[in-house]
Amino acid sequence: MASDPALVEQVADKSLVRASFGRAARGYDEWAVMQRRIGDRLLGCLSAAPLPHRPKILDLGSGTGYCTRQLQQRQASVTGLDIAPQMLVTARSRQLVDTAYVCADAEYLPVADDSIDLVFSNLMIQWCRDLQRLFGEVARVLKPGGLLVFSTFGPETLSELRTAWRQVDMHSHVNHFAAESEIKKAMLRAGLINESLECEVTRVTYGGVLELMRELKGIGAHNVTRDRPRTLTGKEKIRRVIDGYPSRQVEGEITATFELILGKCSRPAADRERIEWRG
């Protein structure tokens, strides 16, 4: 949690998150192949979800609106929410039907209590500073019996790149990713019922370290931690990262680890006293 002094420097700086994704908005879809694939998988999890007719859905971290458009096709009333206004401008320009868009921080939702049937969130949770506040907000806006379905990345994600940077300096160069246990704890403290929480690790091949870095920059996912270096990264440091990257192949190819966490939880259908999450 962000209350750990050692972790505070690793969590995301929200102003940087907003600016980074804002800059990436125009070209985001060109790079976001993995994000769409995971989004499709998460959308597939909804086939058995017990949703009412014309459900009210909140797409948390909606980005350029790829998943928002798919959710809209389910005869739902959908609101796309994102922290970066440029992402929402791009989403609006591509939307074929009327959908509401809100620019806001997921940890401070401008949404009424007990008003949402489904909160859907594809690869957004890792950008939040306080998981307990995030899940508390989700629990607040969900109707009794409402669902949260989400994907996020776990701590093994980009472990090779993190190792390579540690040979250069001790600053944080790779974003922090919460562990499955942290997510589960925050979820339960918010009074949500854990329906399922799955974790899997996959490795993706890139043409080199620079190709991986370009993709991270292209989707706005480069380093936005508080302990990031405050000076430009020189060519010599980049060369040392490339040389120090583990499991580098003869042809220059590399593999990057991604730990995917898929979760589903619900607000209790029956009224009951929920755990106070604000601490």
N, C-alpha and C positions, 0 to 999 in steps of 0.2 A: 504494500500500500504506500501511497505518497507520504504517509506519516513517518516512515523510516528515513532518517536523515541521509543515509547513504544512497537511498533510492531517489530522493527528491531531485538530485542532479541528473538522474537518468530519465525522468519522466518528460513528456512532451511539453514544450512551451507553446501554449495555445495560439499566441499571436503569430508564431512561426508556422504552425500547422495551417492556419487560415491563409497566410501569405503564400506558403509553398503550394498548397492545392489550388489556390487562385491562379498562380502562374502556370500550373500544369493543366488547367481546365481545357484550353483549346485543343491541345494535342493528346489529352489523357486517353481517349479511346484507342488511339493508335498503339499505345503501349500496354494497355490493361487487359491483355489476353488471359492471364491467370485469374484476375479479378472477376472477369465475366464467367469463366469456367466454374469458379467456386460459387458465384452468384446463381448460376443455373442449377448447381447441385443443391444449394440451399432452397431455391424455389421448388425443387422437386420434393423436398421434405414437407411441403404444405399440402400435398395431395391427400394425406390422411388427417389433416388438421381439422378439428371440429369447429369450423367457423360458421357464423350465422349468415343468412342471406344478406347480400350487400354489406359486407363487414367494413368497419372503419379501420384503415391500416395506416400506420406511421412507418415510413421508410427512413430509418435513422442512419444518416451518413449517405444520403442518396446520390451524391456525386453528379455525374452527367445524366443520370436518370435511366440507366439501362434496366435495373431491376424495378424501378418505379413503373416503367412502361409495362413490364410483364405482370406486375401486380394489378395494374389498372384493368388488364384484360380479364380479370377474375370477377368482373361486375362488382368492384369494390370502390369505396370512397377513399382515395389515397392522398396522403400528404407526404411530400418529399421534404426532408429537413437536412440541411448541410451547414457547416460552419463557414464555408467559403462562398461568398456571393457570386463569384464568377462561375463556379460549378452550376449554380442554379440558373444563371443566365443561359448557359449552354444547354441545360436540361430543358428549359422552357422552349428554346428554339427548335428542339427535336420532338417535342411532345405533340402527339396527334389528337389527343383528347384533353378535356379540361381537367387539370390536376392542380391542387394547391401546393405552393412551395413556401417554405419558411427558412429564413437564414437565422440559425441559432446554434448555441452550444448544447450538445446532448446532455451535459450535466446540469443544465438549467433550462428545462423544457417549457416553452410558452404554450402549454397544452393543458386543457382542463382535466381535473381529477375524474377518474372512472369513465373515460370517454372513448377509449381505443380497444378494439377487439384483438388486434394483432400488431405487435411491434416487430418489424423486420429489419435486420441490420447485417449487412455484408461487409466485413473487413473494416469496421470503424472503431470497435472497442479499444483496439491497441493505441489509439490516439487520445484516449481519455486519461486524465491525471488521477482521478479518484473513482475507483470501481464501485465502492460502496455508495457514493452519491449517484453514480450513473444508474445502478440497478434500483436504488431507491426511487429515482425519478420514473423509471420504467414501471415499477410497482404502483406508483401513485397514479399514473395516467391510464393504466390498464383497467378495464372493467373486471369485476369478479369473474374468474374463469378465463380471462384473457390470456393470450400467449405471447411470449417473446421467442423468436427464432433468430439465431445469430451465428456468425462465423468470425473468427479472429485468429491471429497468429500467436503461437507459444514461444517460449524462451530459446528453443533450439534454432529458431529462424535466423538465417544469415550468420550462423555461428562461425563459419569459416572466415567471413569478412571481418567479424569482430576480432578473431584471433590474429589476423594479419595486421590490423590496425594497432593492436596491443604491442606489436614489435616496433612500432614507430613512436607512440607516446601513450600516456595513460588517460587522455581525454576520452569522452564518450563520442564515438563516431558512428555507432549503430543504435537505432532506437530500442528502447526497452519494450519487452513483450512479457505480459503477465503469465504466470504458470496456471495450469488447469486448477490447481488447488486454491490459488488466490481468487480465481473467477468464481469457483464454487462457494467459497467462504462469503464473498461479497453478495452473491446471489441469495444465499440462505439468510444472511443478516438482513436483507431487504424484505424478507418475508415471502420470497418466491419459492415455488416448489420445483425442484430439479427433476425434469422429465427425462432428460438424457444429456450426457456430456461426453463427446467422443474426441479422441486425439489421435492424429496420425502424422507420420513424418514422410516427406517426399523430397527427392533431390532433382533439381533442374539443371540441365547443362547449358552453359553459356560459352560464347566464343572467346571470352577472356574477362578479366576483372573490369576493364573499362566498359564492356558491353553490359555487365551487371549494373555498374554505377549509372550508366546512361538510362537504363530502364527504371531504376529507382528514382532518378531525377525526373524522368518523363511522366511518372504517375504521381509525382509530388511526395514520394515516400523516402527522400533522403533525410539525413540526420536533422532532427528538430528538437534534440534534447537540450536541457539547460546547460549541461557541461560540455557542449560542443565547442570546438576551437573557435576563437573569435577573429582569427586571421585566415587569409586565403591559403589553401593547401597548395604547396609548390610541387613542381614536377619531381623533385627528388623524393619527397614523401610518397607520392603516388607510385614511383618506381619501387620503393621499398615495400609498399603494400602488395604490389604485383609479385615481387620476388618472394614475399613471405606468405602468400596465400597457400594454404594447405591443399594437398591433393591436386596440384596443378599438373595438367597432362602435357605430354611432349608436344602436341600440336598447338598448345596454348589454351586449350579448352579447360574450363573449370566446372565444378559442380557447386551449387548453392543449396543449402538445406532450408526447407520451409516446414515448420511444425503447424499444422492446421488443427484448430479446435472448433468443433461444431456443437452448438448447444441449443436446447429447447427447455424452457421453463414456463411456469404459469403462475398467475395470481390465484390464490385459493378461491374457489367458487363460493364457499360459505363465508359469511362475515366472521372475522376473528381478529384479535388484536395482533397487529403486525409489529415486529421488532423495530424499535426506534433506530433509524440508520444514520441520522445526522451526527450522532455522537455527542 
